[in-house]
Amino acid sequence: MAQSVITSAFERLKAQEAAGGNRIIIDQFIFANLPGQDADATPSPDETIPAAEHIVHTQQVDKNGMVNENTVAYSVTLPESAGNFTFNWLGLVSSATNTLCMVVYLHPQEKIKTADGIQGNVLVYSEIMEYAGASVATGITTPVSTWQIDFTARLHGMDEATRKAALDIYGPGVFFDDAFKLTASGTGQATFAPGIAYLRGLRVELETSGTLTFPTGVIQTVYLDAALTGTLTGENKSTFSLTSKMTADYTDSSGFSHYVEPVATISASGLITDIRKTRRPLHKRLEGEFLTRDANLSDVQDKARSREGLEVYSKTESDKSYLAKDQNGADIPDKPLFVQNLGLAEAIQNLFPVGAPIPWPSDTIPAGYALMQGQTFNKDVYPLLAIAYPSGVIPDLRRLVIKGAGNGRSVLSYEADGNKRHTHTARAQDTDLGTKSTSSFDYGTKSSGSGGGHVHEFGSYVNSYWGDSNHTSFLTGGGAWTKEAGIHAHTTWIGPHGHTMYIGPHGHLVIVDPDGNEEVTVKNIAFNYIVRLA
């Protein structure tokens, strides 16, 4: 536990400020690391501020507050940005006069800075100074409850949990051996012995014997009154007193619970009768009933019988009953039962569960397995397999691959092969062949057909001027005809020539021929799928 002290320098500062009508201002924390410091030792009131080489950090007081009129608290928070350093000494300082007011010895504390991806820590320290008129002397009137967490309830709860745990073990009251036993030492005088007692789970210890003075001539009962007490700045401890006042358990004006248990009665003549509920400590109760470690079995009373109970045998006897280490398990009489007792079968089942398909690189199926080819099985004979296949049918995985079930698809459902739906486009590219010539041929000279011989009659036109008319008349030849030409023919030369034909741009129907295997597949190696029968 940390040890603290208010320094003599503070007492002088307090008197000086009071004489001048000034308030005491404590505004700084000093953190130091003093080599060889005993954290459990009590600091000296005459201690001074450490040398500069030992001071690792200084920081202003963050908060102060009043606990009560005689107690004030000062608090400081070391943020993540402070560090890295180690300290075991903490001091409260009035910086105006460089006066060390309070010293606290600590076990080494580490302050780590957050940097380079390493999370640091945040430390909060509150130091409480208790002296008469502290609130008035410092002018601190703000209650600490406005900013400081009160751990009183939590600490009280921890104390209560410890007390109740001991109450479950020791009961409402127990005295070990002669603890608090009264023995008459004279008229009206008695001594009570040291020792340990538990009252309602509260541990009470008397280190040295004490004396008790009691009135004579009256009948009385002596009680042990114990309580867990302490101050805000002090360590909690069990306190007790012996009283003749009969009372039940109670809570005093300071809020401390008291537990009362009778220890003795005293007659009018001074005769003391012990009425304590006693018990031997556990370690003493075990002595003589159990073996001790240091005796190394030498305190065993019947060693021969103990050897029989421990089944310690000679080498010859052991060979008949125990395994030989150099046999490596070959001398186990019932190996299947041995495997069963070790739980190896269950371990193997857990490694590869029954029902899971196993690729097997052989047509010879090992014992205890079956080829997965759609056959039925007896669910009563193979209950573990029935858990995987409740229908009692092993799936047929020949010529199949296993596919992870997608959303909406049932496990063990079958899906036929097929291509993913798609389309093709195909056409013959248009080509403008332009104007092309046909092949030529020389037909030579050809004759026309003959026939159609004929003659023509001829005449003349005559103008007539008769009277007032003026006209023209055609007069025939009077039987005169042209000379007949007779039947004849003509020849016509055709000559070599050709013709042109315009084809123009156009398209053609294209047929896409089938291609591929008989079924959809990927590159693969054939294995047999087998399943374990169990």
C-alpha positions in Angstrom: 0.0 0.0 0.0 1.3 3.5 -0.8 2.7 5.4 2.2 2.2 9.2 2.5 3.1 12.0 4.9 2.4 15.7 5.3 5.8 17.4 5.5 7.2 19.7 8.2 7.8 22.3 5.5 4.0 22.4 4.9 3.4 22.9 8.6 5.6 25.9 8.5 4.0 27.2 5.3 0.6 26.7 6.9 1.5 28.8 9.9 3.2 31.4 7.8 0.2 31.8 5.5 -2.3 31.9 8.4 -0.3 34.6 10.1 -0.4 36.7 7.0 -4.1 36.0 6.3 -3.2 34.2 3.1 -4.6 31.1 1.6 -2.4 28.0 1.0 -2.0 27.4 -2.7 -0.8 23.9 -3.7 -0.7 23.8 -7.4 1.9 21.3 -8.7 2.7 17.6 -8.8 6.2 16.3 -9.1 6.9 12.7 -10.3 10.4 11.2 -9.5 12.1 7.9 -9.7 14.4 7.4 -6.7 16.8 4.5 -6.8 16.5 2.0 -3.9 13.4 3.5 -2.4 11.3 1.2 -0.2 7.7 1.6 -1.3 6.4 0.2 2.0 8.4 2.5 4.2 6.9 5.6 5.7 8.3 8.9 4.2 10.0 11.3 6.6 8.2 14.6 7.3 11.5 16.3 6.7 11.8 15.0 3.2 12.7 17.5 0.4 12.2 17.8 -3.3 14.4 15.3 -5.1 17.4 16.2 -7.1 16.7 17.3 -10.7 18.2 14.1 -12.2 15.6 12.0 -10.5 12.6 14.1 -11.5 10.9 12.6 -14.5 7.8 14.8 -14.9 6.0 17.8 -13.4 2.4 18.8 -14.0 0.0 21.4 -12.6 -2.9 20.2 -10.4 -5.9 19.6 -12.6 -8.6 19.5 -9.9 -9.0 20.2 -6.2 -12.0 19.8 -4.0 -13.3 19.6 -0.4 -14.0 16.2 1.2 -15.0 17.8 4.4 -13.9 20.9 6.4 -10.7 19.2 7.5 -9.9 17.3 4.3 -9.1 18.5 0.8 -8.1 16.5 -2.3 -5.8 17.3 -5.3 -6.0 15.4 -8.5 -3.8 15.2 -11.7 -4.4 13.3 -14.9 -1.4 12.1 -16.9 -2.6 12.1 -20.6 -1.7 9.7 -23.4 0.8 12.3 -24.7 2.9 12.1 -21.5 5.7 9.6 -21.3 7.7 7.4 -21.4 8.9 7.3 -17.8 8.9 5.3 -14.6 8.3 6.9 -11.1 8.0 5.7 -7.5 7.8 9.1 -5.8 5.0 11.6 -5.9 5.0 15.0 -4.3 2.5 17.9 -3.9 4.2 21.3 -4.1 3.3 24.9 -3.6 5.2 26.4 -6.6 5.0 30.0 -5.3 7.4 29.1 -2.4 8.8 25.9 -3.8 7.5 24.1 -0.7 7.1 20.3 -0.7 3.8 19.8 1.1 3.1 16.1 0.9 5.1 13.0 -0.2 3.8 9.6 -1.4 5.9 6.5 -1.8 4.7 4.2 -4.6 5.7 0.9 -6.1 7.2 1.6 -9.6 4.6 3.0 -11.9 4.9 3.0 -15.7 3.7 5.9 -17.9 3.6 5.0 -21.5 3.1 7.5 -24.3 0.8 6.8 -27.3 3.2 6.8 -30.3 4.1 4.8 -33.4 1.0 2.7 -33.2 1.5 1.7 -29.6 -1.4 2.6 -27.3 -0.3 4.4 -24.2 -2.0 4.7 -20.9 -3.8 7.4 -18.9 -3.0 7.7 -15.2 -5.1 9.6 -12.6 -3.7 10.3 -9.1 -5.6 12.0 -6.3 -3.9 12.9 -3.0 -5.9 13.8 0.1 -4.5 16.1 2.8 -6.2 16.0 6.2 -5.6 18.6 8.8 -7.7 21.0 11.0 -9.4 23.7 9.0 -8.1 22.5 5.6 -11.0 23.9 3.6 -10.7 27.4 5.1 -6.9 27.4 5.0 -6.9 26.6 1.3 -10.1 28.3 0.2 -11.2 25.0 -1.4 -15.0 24.7 -0.9 -16.1 22.8 -4.0 -17.1 19.3 -3.0 -15.0 16.6 -4.6 -18.3 14.8 -5.5 -18.7 17.2 -8.3 -15.7 15.8 -10.2 -14.2 12.8 -8.5 -15.5 9.3 -8.5 -16.4 8.1 -4.9 -15.0 4.6 -4.5 -16.3 4.3 -0.9 -19.3 2.3 -1.8 -17.2 -0.1 -4.0 -14.5 -0.6 -1.3 -17.2 -1.1 1.3 -18.8 -3.7 -1.0 -15.4 -5.5 -1.3 -15.0 -5.5 2.5 -18.5 -6.9 2.9 -17.9 -9.6 0.3 -14.7 -10.7 2.1 -16.6 -10.7 5.5 -19.5 -12.8 4.2 -17.1 -15.3 2.6 -15.4 -15.8 6.0 -18.8 -16.0 7.6 -19.7 -18.9 5.4 -16.6 -20.7 6.5 -16.3 -19.9 10.2 -19.9 -19.2 11.2 -21.2 -16.3 13.3 -18.4 -16.5 15.9 -15.3 -18.7 16.5 -12.2 -18.4 18.6 -9.0 -20.3 17.7 -7.3 -22.0 20.6 -7.0 -19.6 23.6 -7.7 -16.4 21.7 -9.3 -13.8 24.0 -9.6 -16.4 26.8 -9.9 -14.7 30.2 -7.8 -16.0 33.1 -8.1 -14.5 36.6 -4.9 -12.8 37.7 -6.1 -11.3 41.0 -9.0 -9.7 42.7 -11.0 -7.8 40.0 -8.1 -8.6 37.6 -7.9 -10.9 34.6 -5.7 -11.4 31.5 -6.9 -12.2 28.1 -4.7 -14.3 25.8 -3.5 -13.4 22.3 -4.9 -15.1 19.2 -7.3 -14.9 16.3 -11.1 -14.9 16.3 -13.8 -14.4 13.6 -16.9 -12.5 14.5 -19.6 -12.5 11.8 -16.7 -13.1 9.3 -14.6 -10.2 10.6 -11.1 -11.3 11.5 -9.8 -10.0 14.8 -6.3 -10.6 16.0 -4.7 -9.9 19.4 -0.9 -10.0 19.1 0.0 -9.8 22.8 -1.9 -10.6 25.9 -3.9 -7.8 27.7 -5.4 -7.1 31.1 -8.9 -6.5 32.2 -10.2 -4.9 35.3 -13.8 -5.8 36.4 -16.0 -4.9 39.4 -16.3 -7.6 42.1 -19.4 -8.7 43.9 -21.6 -8.8 40.7 -22.5 -11.4 38.1 -21.4 -10.2 34.7 -20.7 -11.3 31.2 -17.7 -10.1 29.2 -18.2 -9.5 25.4 -15.8 -9.0 22.6 -16.9 -6.0 20.5 -15.2 -5.8 17.1 -15.5 -3.5 14.1 -13.8 -2.7 10.8 -12.8 1.0 11.1 -10.6 3.5 9.4 -10.4 7.1 8.1 -10.6 8.5 4.6 -6.8 8.8 4.5 -5.9 5.8 6.7 -5.9 2.1 6.3 -8.9 0.1 7.4 -8.3 -2.2 10.3 -10.2 -4.4 12.8 -10.6 -2.8 16.2 -12.1 -4.4 19.3 -12.8 -3.8 22.9 -14.0 -6.0 25.9 -17.2 -4.8 27.5 -19.6 -6.1 30.1 -22.5 -4.2 28.5 -24.9 -6.7 27.0 -25.8 -5.6 23.5 -26.6 -7.0 20.1 -24.7 -6.1 16.9 -25.0 -2.4 16.1 -23.8 0.5 13.9 -22.1 3.4 15.6 -22.5 7.1 14.9 -19.6 7.0 12.3 -21.4 4.3 10.3 -19.1 1.4 11.4 -20.8 -2.0 12.0 -20.0 -3.7 15.3 -20.2 -7.4 16.0 -20.5 -8.6 19.6 -19.8 -12.1 20.9 -19.6 -13.3 24.6 -16.3 -14.7 25.8 -16.7 -15.3 29.5 -19.0 -15.0 32.6 -17.7 -13.8 35.9 -19.5 -14.8 39.1 -19.9 -12.5 42.1 -17.0 -14.2 43.8 -14.8 -13.6 40.7 -14.9 -17.1 39.2 -14.3 -16.8 35.4 -16.1 -19.3 33.2 -15.0 -19.5 29.5 -18.0 -19.5 27.1 -16.1 -18.9 23.9 -17.0 -21.0 20.8 -13.6 -22.5 20.1 -12.0 -24.3 17.2 -8.6 -25.5 16.4 -7.0 -23.9 13.4 -7.1 -26.0 10.3 -3.4 -26.6 10.1 -3.4 -28.0 13.6 -6.4 -30.1 12.9 -4.6 -31.7 10.0 -1.5 -32.5 12.1 -1.5 -36.2 13.0 -4.3 -37.0 10.6 -2.5 -36.3 7.3 0.9 -36.9 5.9 3.3 -34.0 5.9 5.3 -33.1 2.8 8.7 -32.9 4.5 8.4 -36.4 6.0 8.5 -38.0 2.5 6.1 -40.8 3.6 8.2 -41.7 6.7 5.2 -40.9 8.9 3.0 -43.6 7.3 2.1 -45.9 10.2 1.5 -49.2 8.4 3.9 -49.1 5.5 3.2 -52.7 4.2 -0.5 -52.1 4.0 0.1 -48.8 2.4 2.1 -50.4 -0.4 -0.8 -52.8 -1.0 -3.1 -49.9 -1.2 -0.8 -48.0 -3.5 -0.4 -51.2 -5.6 3.4 -50.9 -5.5 4.8 -54.2 -6.8 8.2 -55.8 -7.5 9.4 -56.0 -11.1 8.1 -59.6 -11.5 4.7 -58.7 -10.2 4.6 -55.6 -12.4 5.3 -57.6 -15.5 2.1 -59.5 -15.0 -0.1 -56.4 -14.5 1.5 -53.5 -16.3 2.5 -52.5 -19.8 6.2 -52.7 -20.7 7.5 -49.4 -22.1 9.6 -51.0 -24.8 6.6 -52.9 -26.2 5.1 -49.6 -27.5 1.6 -50.9 -26.8 2.1 -54.4 -28.4 1.3 -56.1 -25.1 -2.2 -54.5 -24.8 -4.5 -57.5 -24.6 -7.7 -55.8 -26.0 -6.6 -53.2 -28.4 -10.1 -52.2 -29.7 -11.3 -51.7 -26.1 -8.1 -49.8 -25.5 -8.8 -47.5 -28.4 -12.4 -47.1 -27.2 -11.3 -46.2 -23.7 -8.9 -43.6 -25.0 -11.7 -42.0 -27.1 -9.7 -42.3 -30.3 -12.7 -43.5 -32.3 -14.7 -40.4 -31.3 -11.7 -38.2 -32.1 -11.4 -39.8 -35.6 -15.1 -39.3 -36.2 -14.8 -35.7 -35.3 -11.9 -35.3 -37.7 -13.9 -36.5 -40.7 -17.6 -36.8 -40.0 -19.7 -39.8 -41.2 -21.6 -38.9 -44.3 -19.0 -36.7 -45.9 -18.0 -37.9 -49.5 -14.3 -39.0 -49.7 -12.5 -39.0 -53.0 -10.9 -42.5 -53.3 -8.3 -43.3 -56.0 -9.1 -47.0 -56.5 -12.0 -49.2 -57.6 -11.3 -51.4 -54.5 -13.4 -50.0 -51.7 -11.9 -50.3 -48.2 -13.7 -52.1 -45.5 -16.1 -50.0 -43.5 -16.8 -47.8 -46.5 -19.3 -47.8 -49.4 -19.2 -46.6 -53.0 -21.6 -43.7 -53.4 -23.8 -45.1 -56.2 -27.4 -44.3 -55.1 -27.9 -47.5 -53.0 -30.1 -47.7 -49.8 -28.7 -48.6 -46.4 -30.1 -49.8 -43.1 -30.5 -46.8 -40.9 -30.6 -48.9 -37.7 -27.2 -50.5 -38.5 -25.6 -47.2 -39.5 -27.3 -44.5 -37.3 -24.5 -41.9 -37.8 -24.8 -42.2 -41.6 -28.6 -41.9 -41.2 -28.1 -38.5 -39.5 -26.4 -37.3 -42.7 -28.9 -39.1 -45.1 -32.2 -39.3 -43.3 -33.8 -40.8 -46.4 -31.7 -44.0 -46.1 -30.3 -43.5 -49.6 -26.7 -42.8 -50.3 -26.4 -40.2 -53.2 -25.2 -41.5 -56.5 -22.0 -39.4 -57.2 -20.8 -41.3 -60.3 -20.0 -39.0 -63.2 -21.0 -36.1 -60.9 -19.2 -33.2 -59.3 -20.1 -31.6 -55.9 -21.4 -28.0 -56.0 -22.0 -25.7 -53.0 -25.7 -25.2 -52.4 -26.7 -21.6 -53.3 -29.5 -19.5 -51.8 -32.8 -21.2 -52.2 -31.4 -24.6 -53.2 -31.9 -27.6 -51.0 -28.9 -29.7 -49.8 -28.6 -33.0 -51.7 -30.8 -31.7 -54.6 -29.9 -32.8 -58.1 -29.2 -30.4 -61.0 -28.8 -31.7 -64.6 -26.0 -30.4 -66.8 -26.4 -27.5 -69.2 -24.8 -24.4 -70.6 -25.6 -21.1 -69.3 -28.2 -19.4 -71.5 -26.5 -17.4 -74.2 -27.0 -16.2 -77.9 -25.0 -16.2 -81.1 -24.9 -13.7 -84.0 -23.7 -14.8 -87.5 -23.9 -13.3 -91.1 -22.0 -13.4 -94.4 -20.2 -10.1 -95.0 -21.7 -8.0 -97.9 -19.4 -7.7 -101.0 -20.0 -5.2 -103.9 -19.0 -7.3 -107.0 -19.6 -4.3 -109.3 -20.3 -4.8 -113.1 -19.1 -8.0 -114.6 -18.8 -9.1 -118.2 -20.3 -12.3 -119.6 -18.1 -14.6 -121.7 -17.9 -13.7 -125.5 -18.3 -15.9 -128.7 -17.9 -15.2 -132.4 -21.1 -16.1 -134.2 -19.6 -15.3 -137.8 -21.9 -14.3 -140.8 -25.5 -15.6 -140.7 -28.1 -15.8 -143.6 -31.6 -14.5 -143.4 -34.5 -16.6 -144.7 -35.7 -16.5 -148.4 -39.2 -16.1 -149.9 -41.7 -13.3 -150.3 -41.2 -12.5 -154.0 -43.6 -9.8 -155.3 -44.3 -6.9 -157.8 -45.7 -3.4 -157.4 -48.3 -1.5 -159.6 -47.4 2.1 -160.1 -49.4 5.3 -161.3 -49.1 9.1 -161.1 -50.7 12.1 -159.5 -52.6 14.6 -162.0 -53.6 18.2 -161.2 -57.1 19.2 -162.5 -58.3 22.7 -163.2 -61.8 22.5 -163.8 -64.1 25.4 -163.2 -63.5 26.7 -159.8 -62.0 23.6 -158.4 -58.4 22.9 -158.0 -57.4 19.3 -157.0 -55.0 16.5 -157.5 -56.0 13.0 -158.6 -54.0 9.7 -158.5 -54.1 7.7 -161.7 -53.2 4.1 -161.8 -50.8 2.7 -164.2 -53.5 1.2 -166.3 -52.1 -2.3 -165.7 -48.5 -1.3 -165.6 -46.4 -3.1 -162.9 -42.8 -3.1 -161.6 -40.5 -5.9 -162.6 -40.6 -8.8 -160.2 -37.4 -9.2 -158.1 -38.0 -12.9 -157.3 -37.2 -14.9 -154.2 -33.9 -13.9 -152.6 -32.0 -13.7 -149.2 -29.7 -11.4 -147.3 -26.6 -12.1 -145.1 -26.0 -10.3 -141.7 -22.6 -10.1 -139.8 -23.0 -10.4 -136.1 -19.3 -10.6 -135.0 -17.8 -11.4 -131.6 -19.4 -9.5 -128.7 -20.4 -9.9 -125.0 -23.1 -8.7 -122.5 -22.8 -7.1 -119.0 -25.0 -8.0 -115.9 -25.2 -5.9 -112.6 -25.2 -8.1 -109.4 -24.9 -5.4 -106.7 -24.3 -5.8 -102.8 -26.3 -8.6 -101.1 -26.2 -11.1 -98.2 -26.3 -14.9 -97.7 -27.9 -17.2 -95.1 -25.2 -18.7 -92.7 -25.6 -22.0 -90.8 -23.5 -22.4 -87.5 -22.4 -26.0 -87.3 -22.5 -27.9 -83.8 -19.4 -28.3 -81.8 -18.2 -29.7 -78.4 -18.5 -32.9 -76.3 -21.6 -34.9 -75.4 -21.9 -33.2 -72.0 -20.6 -30.1 -70.2 -17.4 -30.8 -68.3 -14.1 -29.3 -67.1 -10.6 -30.7 -66.9 -10.8 -33.4 -64.4 -9.4 -36.7 -62.9 -11.7 -39.5 -62.1 -12.0 -40.6 -58.5 -14.5 -42.8 -56.8 -16.6 -41.1 -54.1 -16.9 -43.3 -51.0 -18.5 -42.7 -47.6 -17.7 -44.2 -44.2 -20.3 -46.6 -42.7 -21.1 -46.0 -39.1 
